[in-house]
Amino acid sequence: MQDRKGGCLCGAVRYVLKSAPRAIAICHCTHCQRQSGSLFSFNLVIREADYDQRGETMVYVDEGDSGQPVYRHFCGSCGSPIFAKTALAPGKVVVKAGTLDSMEGLQPKTEIYTDHAVKWLAPVAGAARFPRNQ
């Protein structure tokens, strides 16, 4: 796999993904909706060891529905959400796919928190759907 690159809107944060994602998912939870300012978040789950970042992020500590912390990293200059780390998945980062330089070849395989998806949004063809996080 060729490395994927990405970064924030202003360019202060840049990163490289050095492996293929372990999961490609859309999250419809209300926290992802609010963080993204959109209907959902398009995410890549990758091993933390395969994520290399230049530039500093700020962190907002959120709480998942498990009650465990979710560390949401964003650019302190432009506010772009970059990635999240969860206490329930140590060693993994959830990269916000909208920050990639190219999304070519990425197809969501899963949709989670579909119980919060807007009703008029069609399901992603071929993606497994779950009302909560599986």
N, CA, C and O of each residue as an XYZ file, in Angstrom:
536
protein
N       0.830     -1.180      0.000
C       0.000      0.000      0.000
C       0.875      1.244      0.000
O       1.860      1.324      0.734
N       0.516      2.187     -0.809
C       1.200      3.477     -0.805
C       0.695      4.292      0.382
O      -0.494      4.265      0.699
N       1.604      5.017      1.036
C       1.221      5.852      2.170
C       0.148      6.852      1.753
O       0.200      7.417      0.660
N      -0.821      7.061      2.634
C      -1.828      8.103      2.427
C      -1.424      9.295      3.264
O      -0.942      9.140      4.386
N      -1.620     10.494      2.718
C      -1.262     11.725      3.409
C      -2.502     12.578      3.595
O      -3.478     12.467      2.853
N      -2.437     13.431      4.605
C      -3.545     14.335      4.844
C      -3.147     15.437      5.795
O      -1.998     15.518      6.229
N      -4.104     16.284      6.114
C      -3.833     17.380      7.031
C      -5.032     18.279      7.192
O      -6.090     18.064      6.600
N      -4.838     19.288      8.007
C      -5.911     20.235      8.319
C      -6.086     21.262      7.201
O      -5.317     21.297      6.241
N      -7.101     22.082      7.346
C      -7.428     23.102      6.350
C      -6.313     24.118      6.162
O      -6.037     24.528      5.034
N      -5.662     24.535      7.254
C      -4.639     25.581      7.144
C      -3.235     25.024      6.887
O      -2.320     25.792      6.590
N      -3.048     23.721      6.994
C      -1.742     23.111      6.727
C      -0.813     23.036      7.928
O       0.309     22.548      7.793
N      -1.235     23.500      9.093
C      -0.381     23.454     10.285
C      -0.172     22.024     10.785
O       0.842     21.727     11.417
N      -1.129     21.142     10.504
C      -1.022     19.730     10.876
C      -1.029     18.897      9.605
O      -1.933     19.013      8.778
N      -0.022     18.064      9.459
C       0.069     17.120      8.335
C       0.335     15.736      8.918
O       0.955     15.606      9.973
N      -0.133     14.717      8.230
C       0.100     13.351      8.706
C       0.270     12.389      7.548
O      -0.077     12.684      6.405
N       0.819     11.217      7.884
C       0.998     10.119      6.935
C       0.441      8.860      7.584
O       0.718      8.583      8.751
N      -0.345      8.097      6.827
C      -0.824      6.787      7.264
C       0.046      5.745      6.572
O       0.085      5.676      5.343
N       0.734      4.946      7.356
C       1.732      4.027      6.811
C       1.215      2.604      6.628
O       2.002      1.699      6.349
N      -0.075      2.391      6.777
C      -0.668      1.078      6.535
C      -2.101      1.259      6.074
O      -2.677      2.342      6.177
N      -2.651      0.193      5.571
C      -4.058      0.214      5.171
C      -4.930      0.299      6.418
O      -4.555     -0.221      7.469
N      -6.080      0.943      6.316
C      -6.962      1.018      7.477
C      -7.449     -0.364      7.908
O      -7.663     -1.250      7.080
N      -7.617     -0.529      9.212
C      -8.180     -1.766      9.754
C      -9.689     -1.773      9.621
O     -10.309     -2.836      9.587
N     -10.288     -0.585      9.546
C     -11.733     -0.445      9.345
C     -11.994      0.887      8.656
O     -11.258      1.856      8.838
N     -13.049      0.912      7.870
C     -13.506      2.141      7.210
C     -14.987      2.255      7.545
O     -15.797      1.435      7.112
N     -15.333      3.283      8.321
C     -16.696      3.349      8.841
C     -17.248      4.761      8.841
O     -16.512      5.743      8.941
N     -18.548      4.831      8.727
C     -19.284      6.072      8.909
C     -19.935      6.003     10.284
O     -20.539      4.994     10.648
N     -19.805      7.090     11.045
C     -20.432      7.169     12.360
C     -21.496      8.263     12.342
O     -21.227      9.408     11.978
N     -22.702      7.887     12.740
C     -23.828      8.813     12.775
C     -24.137      9.303     14.194
O     -25.176      9.928     14.408
N     -23.261      9.034     15.166
C     -23.565      9.441     16.547
C     -23.669     10.961     16.634
O     -23.108     11.681     15.808
N     -24.379     11.429     17.627
C     -24.599     12.867     17.747
C     -23.305     13.628     18.022
O     -23.187     14.791     17.639
N     -22.339     12.997     18.674
C     -21.066     13.680     18.936
C     -20.284     13.866     17.632
O     -19.699     14.928     17.415
N     -20.265     12.857     16.768
C     -19.592     13.017     15.464
C     -20.324     14.030     14.593
O     -19.691     14.784     13.854
N     -21.642     14.055     14.675
C     -22.397     15.042     13.913
C     -22.012     16.456     14.358
O     -21.783     17.337     13.529
N     -21.945     16.656     15.645
C     -21.614     17.994     16.152
C     -20.166     18.367     15.884
O     -19.868     19.511     15.539
N     -19.257     17.396     16.043
C     -17.853     17.704     15.803
C     -17.613     18.036     14.336
O     -16.858     18.956     14.021
N     -18.253     17.294     13.442
C     -18.032     17.509     12.018
C     -18.869     18.661     11.461
O     -18.546     19.224     10.415
N     -19.941     19.002     12.167
C     -20.848     20.012     11.631
C     -21.625     19.483     10.452
O     -22.105     20.251      9.618
N     -21.752     18.155     10.380
C     -22.407     17.524      9.248
C     -23.287     16.373      9.731
O     -23.550     16.243     10.927
N     -23.735     15.545      8.802
C     -24.654     14.461      9.131
C     -23.974     13.248      9.746
O     -24.617     12.451     10.428
N     -22.666     13.105      9.505
C     -21.921     11.946      9.998
C     -20.436     12.232      9.895
O     -20.024     13.274      9.385
N     -19.639     11.297     10.383
C     -18.184     11.376     10.254
C     -17.707     10.149      9.489
O     -18.111      9.028      9.799
N     -16.861     10.352      8.503
C     -16.267      9.275      7.701
C     -14.889      8.995      8.291
O     -14.024      9.872      8.285
N     -14.674      7.776      8.802
C     -13.502      7.470      9.616
C     -12.697      6.277      9.114
O     -13.241      5.326      8.553
N     -11.394      6.356      9.332
C     -10.486      5.236      9.088
C      -9.862      4.851     10.425
O      -9.334      5.707     11.135
N      -9.921      3.582     10.766
C      -9.268      3.105     11.985
C      -7.916      2.534     11.583
O      -7.827      1.675     10.706
N      -6.864      3.021     12.236
C      -5.504      2.621     11.894
C      -4.708      2.393     13.175
O      -5.000      2.989     14.212
N      -3.718      1.542     13.095
C      -2.839      1.349     14.256
C      -2.094      2.642     14.546
O      -1.609      3.307     13.631
N      -2.005      2.992     15.820
C      -1.330      4.232     16.219
C       0.122      4.253     15.742
O       0.643      5.311     15.389
N       0.773      3.096     15.730
C       2.170      3.001     15.282
C       2.317      3.341     13.803
O       3.414      3.669     13.351
N       1.221      3.266     13.043
C       1.253      3.551     11.605
C       0.751      4.955     11.266
O       0.505      5.272     10.102
N       0.604      5.785     12.288
C       0.165      7.170     12.118
C       1.335      8.076     12.490
O       1.833      8.018     13.614
N       1.776      8.913     11.547
C       2.900      9.823     11.785
C       2.432     11.251     11.513
O       1.959     11.559     10.418
N       2.567     12.116     12.511
C       2.043     13.472     12.416
C       3.126     14.518     12.582
O       4.035     14.363     13.397
N       3.020     15.599     11.794
C       3.843     16.799     11.945
C       2.893     17.930     12.312
O       1.838     18.091     11.698
N       3.270     18.705     13.311
C       2.410     19.778     13.799
C       1.642     19.316     15.023
O       1.449     18.122     15.250
N       1.217     20.281     15.792
C       0.545     19.987     17.062
C      -0.975     20.046     16.922
O      -1.522     20.870     16.190
N      -1.630     19.154     17.641
C      -3.077     19.218     17.742
C      -3.459     19.614     19.163
O      -2.693     19.424     20.108
N      -4.637     20.156     19.286
C      -5.238     20.389     20.592
C      -6.205     19.229     20.818
O      -6.594     18.539     19.875
N      -6.588     19.024     22.075
C      -7.438     17.879     22.405
C      -8.660     18.335     23.186
O      -8.563     19.111     24.136
N      -9.796     17.838     22.765
C     -11.030     17.988     23.532
C     -11.363     16.603     24.085
O     -11.488     15.648     23.318
N     -11.507     16.485     25.396
C     -11.831     15.198     26.009
C     -13.353     15.089     26.089
O     -14.018     15.835     26.808
N     -13.866     14.150     25.338
C     -15.293     13.885     25.236
C     -15.581     12.609     26.044
O     -14.656     11.975     26.552
N     -16.825     12.245     26.158
C     -17.186     10.995     26.822
C     -18.052     10.185     25.874
O     -19.087     10.656     25.402
N     -17.613      8.954     25.599
C     -18.396      8.074     24.748
C     -19.594      7.525     25.499
O     -19.712      7.721     26.708
N     -20.488      6.835     24.793
C     -21.663      6.300     25.481
C     -21.308      5.186     26.451
O     -22.151      4.756     27.239
N     -20.055      4.711     26.399
C     -19.569      3.717     27.359
C     -19.206      4.369     28.695
O     -19.009      3.686     29.700
N     -19.123      5.702     28.687
C     -18.673      6.422     29.867
C     -17.165      6.634     29.882
O     -16.640      7.330     30.751
N     -16.469      6.033     28.919
C     -15.017      6.153     28.816
C     -14.645      7.378     27.966
O     -15.427      7.815     27.122
N     -13.438      7.928     28.199
C     -13.050      9.130     27.448
C     -12.759      8.870     25.966
O     -12.278      7.807     25.575
N     -13.069      9.880     25.172
C     -12.720      9.931     23.756
C     -11.898     11.206     23.599
O     -12.369     12.298     23.919
N     -10.673     11.064     23.108
C      -9.762     12.202     22.954
C      -9.834     12.672     21.508
O      -9.291     12.029     20.610
N     -10.506     13.795     21.290
C     -10.723     14.317     19.945
C      -9.658     15.368     19.637
O      -9.645     16.446     20.232
N      -8.769     15.041     18.703
C      -7.662     15.918     18.332
C      -8.066     16.786     17.144
O      -8.663     16.307     16.180
N      -7.726     18.075     17.234
C      -8.066     19.016     16.174
C      -6.961     20.057     16.051
O      -6.173     20.252     16.976
N      -6.912     20.720     14.909
C      -5.940     21.791     14.697
C      -6.358     23.000     15.523
O      -7.500     23.453     15.443
N      -5.424     23.519     16.319
C      -5.704     24.685     17.143
C      -5.799     25.972     16.347
O      -6.306     26.973     16.854
N      -5.321     25.968     15.106
C      -5.381     27.175     14.273
C      -6.676     27.273     13.467
O      -7.335     28.312     13.472
N      -7.038     26.196     12.779
C      -8.213     26.262     11.905
C      -9.399     25.451     12.418
O     -10.507     25.587     11.899
N      -9.183     24.611     13.427
C     -10.278     23.843     14.015
C     -10.614     22.533     13.332
O     -11.534     21.839     13.765
N      -9.890     22.170     12.267
C     -10.198     20.919     11.582
C     -10.049     19.722     12.519
O      -9.020     19.587     13.180
N     -11.068     18.843     12.588
C     -10.912     17.613     13.358
C      -9.965     16.680     12.608
O     -10.139     16.454     11.410
N      -8.966     16.137     13.301
C      -7.951     15.306     12.639
C      -8.128     13.825     12.975
O      -8.229     12.991     12.076
N      -8.166     13.501     14.270
C      -8.341     12.105     14.668
C      -8.878     12.045     16.088
O      -8.925     13.044     16.805
N      -9.284     10.832     16.470
C      -9.735     10.584     17.840
C      -9.069      9.316     18.345
O      -8.750      8.410     17.576
N      -8.867      9.274     19.647
C      -8.392      8.075     20.328
C      -9.397      7.767     21.422
O      -9.911      8.673     22.079
N      -9.670      6.501     21.612
C     -10.623      6.112     22.642
C      -9.960      5.214     23.663
O      -9.069      4.431     23.334
N     -10.396      5.331     24.898
C      -9.873      4.498     25.974
C     -10.200      3.026     25.727
O      -9.476      2.146     26.193
N     -11.279      2.754     25.003
C     -11.689      1.373     24.748
C     -10.907      0.702     23.621
O     -11.019     -0.509     23.433
N     -10.123      1.466     22.876
C      -9.349      0.899     21.757
C      -7.910      1.408     21.814
O      -7.485      2.162     20.938
N      -7.158      1.002     22.839
C      -5.768      1.466     22.938
C      -4.943      0.996     21.743
O      -5.138     -0.106     21.230
N      -4.019      1.852     21.311
C      -3.152      1.503     20.186
C      -3.754      1.775     18.826
O      -3.141      1.461     17.805
N      -4.948      2.355     18.792
C      -5.604      2.667     17.521
C      -5.964      4.145     17.490
O      -6.229      4.751     18.529
N      -5.972      4.720     16.293
C      -6.464      6.076     16.086
C      -7.581      6.025     15.048
O      -7.566      5.195     14.139
N      -8.532      6.910     15.197
C      -9.658      7.018     14.267
C      -9.457      8.320     13.502
O      -9.741      9.403     14.014
N      -8.967      8.204     12.281
C      -8.625      9.355     11.445
C      -9.869      9.834     10.704
O     -10.618      9.034     10.141
N     -10.078     11.141     10.712
C     -11.198     11.746      9.994
C     -10.850     11.795      8.506
O      -9.994     12.574      8.086
N     -11.520     10.957      7.714
C     -11.171     10.775      6.302
C     -11.286     12.057      5.486
O     -10.625     12.187      4.456
N     -12.103     12.995      5.918
C     -12.235     14.263      5.204
C     -10.972     15.091      5.194
O     -10.870     16.053      4.433
N      -9.996     14.733      6.033
C      -8.723     15.454      6.068
C      -7.672     14.826      5.159
O      -6.557     15.339      5.065
N      -8.004     13.733      4.494
C      -7.060     13.100      3.568
C      -6.890     13.940      2.307
O      -7.818     14.624      1.877
N      -5.701     13.882      1.721
C      -5.465     14.564      0.446
C      -6.278     13.915     -0.671
O      -6.703     14.591     -1.608
N      -6.496     12.596     -0.570
C      -7.295     11.869     -1.556
C      -8.039     10.737     -0.852
O      -7.467     10.022     -0.030
N      -9.310     10.586     -1.182
C     -10.107      9.485     -0.634
C     -10.296      8.380     -1.668
O     -11.138      7.497     -1.502
N      -9.504      8.440     -2.735
C      -9.613      7.445     -3.801
C      -9.472      6.040     -3.227
O      -8.569      5.763     -2.438
N     -10.374      5.166     -3.636
C     -10.316      3.765     -3.240
C     -10.878      3.463     -1.862
O     -10.847      2.312     -1.427
N     -11.387      4.461     -1.169
C     -11.944      4.222      0.163
C     -13.461      4.087      0.072
O     -14.145      4.982     -0.427
N     -13.965      2.988      0.546
C     -15.402      2.716      0.547
C     -15.794      2.295      1.960
O     -15.228      1.340      2.492
N     -16.741      2.979      2.571
C     -17.167      2.564      3.909
C     -17.695      1.131      3.907
O     -18.460      0.740      3.026
N     -17.279      0.365      4.896
C     -17.721     -1.023      5.033
C     -18.767     -1.160      6.129
O     -19.489     -2.154      6.197
N     -18.839     -0.144      6.990
C     -19.714     -0.189      8.155
C     -20.321      1.182      8.405
O     -19.684      2.207      8.165
N     -21.549      1.190      8.886
C     -22.184      2.397      9.401
C     -22.611      2.085     10.831
O     -23.281      1.083     11.084
N     -22.212      2.965     11.776
C     -22.587      2.758     13.165
C     -23.440      3.918     13.669
O     -23.444      5.005     13.093
N     -24.146      3.664     14.737
C     -25.096      4.619     15.320
C     -26.135      5.046     14.290
O     -26.507      6.216     14.204
N     -26.592      4.074     13.517
C     -27.603      4.381     12.505
C     -28.928      4.796     13.133
O     -29.786      5.356     12.451
N     -29.107      4.525     14.440
C     -30.320      4.997     15.102
C     -30.351      6.529     15.202
O     -31.387      7.113     15.518
N     -29.194      7.181     14.927
C     -29.130      8.644     14.920
C     -28.997      9.219     13.499
O     -28.903     10.434     13.325
N     -28.989      8.355     12.505
C     -28.864      8.829     11.117
C     -30.151      9.554     10.702
O     -31.248      9.163     11.100
N     -30.004     10.606      9.905
C     -31.199     11.269      9.397
C     -31.942     10.292      8.490
O     -31.330      9.532      7.740
N     -33.237     10.323      8.569
C     -34.068      9.316      7.877
C     -34.003      9.421      6.361
O     -34.190      8.419      5.671
N     -33.740     10.619      5.823
C     -33.741     10.784      4.374
C     -32.409     10.435      3.720
O     -32.300     10.466      2.494
N     -31.382     10.100      4.529
C     -30.076      9.726      3.983
C     -30.064      8.231      3.662
O     -30.291      7.401      4.542
N     -29.801      7.896      2.410
C     -29.799      6.492      1.998
C     -28.614      5.743      2.620
O     -27.530      6.310      2.762
N     -28.814      4.484      2.987
C     -27.702      3.670      3.488
C     -26.617      3.520      2.414
O     -26.905      3.557      1.218
N     -25.377      3.350      2.857
C     -24.272      3.129      1.925
C     -24.393      1.710      1.374
O     -24.458      0.747      2.137
N     -24.423      1.587      0.063
C     -24.560      0.282     -0.571
C     -23.434     -0.651     -0.131
O     -22.260     -0.288     -0.201
N     -23.789     -1.836      0.315
C     -22.810     -2.849      0.691
C     -22.237     -2.708      2.090
O     -21.462     -3.564      2.517
N     -22.592     -1.660      2.816
C     -22.056     -1.457      4.166
C     -22.977     -2.107      5.200
O     -24.201     -2.015      5.107
N     -22.365     -2.761      6.181
C     -23.132     -3.298      7.304
C     -23.590     -2.127      8.151
O     -22.858     -1.152      8.321
N     -24.808     -2.224      8.687
C     -25.377     -1.126      9.478
C     -25.695     -1.616     10.880
O     -26.240     -2.705     11.063
N     -25.346     -0.794     11.873
C     -25.575     -1.133     13.263
C     -26.204      0.061     13.979
O     -25.745      1.190     13.807
N     -27.243     -0.168     14.775
C     -27.897      0.946     15.477
C     -26.998      1.608     16.513
O     -27.205      2.777     16.841
N     -26.013      0.899     17.032
C     -25.062      1.418     18.023
C     -23.660      1.043     17.546
O     -23.490      0.582     16.417
N     -22.658      1.240     18.401
C     -21.274      0.855     18.065
C     -21.095     -0.627     18.315
O     -21.431     -1.121     19.392
N     -20.569     -1.345     17.331
C     -20.394     -2.804     17.464
C     -18.973     -3.170     17.755
O     -18.656     -4.351     17.895
